[in-house]
Amino acid sequence: MKIKLYGSSTASTRKARRWFEEHNIPFEYRDILKKPLKKKEMQQILRLTEEGTKDIIATRSNVYKELDLDLENISLNDLYTLVNKNPKLLRQPIILGNDKLQVGFDEYNIRQFIPREERKRFIHDSLAFV
């Protein structure tokens, strides 16, 4: 499983990076402030969301408030352009892996990125102590 971690130097992104490192799970990190998402990457992320743009846009961010966006009435092309120019519009981190998506850091849900064989071994070992 190839895991991609998109973010910047936010606390949540640092927690996610540290979590993958501590669990020896290889991942590819990209600072979206230095190298914004491409249109194709945004499309891939949006395909995996449950509620589309609502899942990935940081509606409480200063950038969002300054731009006074109406997510209901903005075209996807306009959104791609805005995110490319203003990567802080995205919630962070965005973690992708084999049709799995997590937006933001959540220590419980991030476990979905542990390889299946390791999860099985962990459950087996945990039950062995019971």
Buried (B, 14 or more C-beta within 10 A) or exposed (E): EEBBBBBBEBEBBBBBBEBBEEBEBEBEBBBBEEEBBEBEBBEBBBEBEEEEBEBBBBEEBEBBEEBEBEEEEBEEEEBBEBBBEBBBBBBBBBBBBEEEBBBBBBEEEBBBBBEEEEEEEEEEEEEEEE
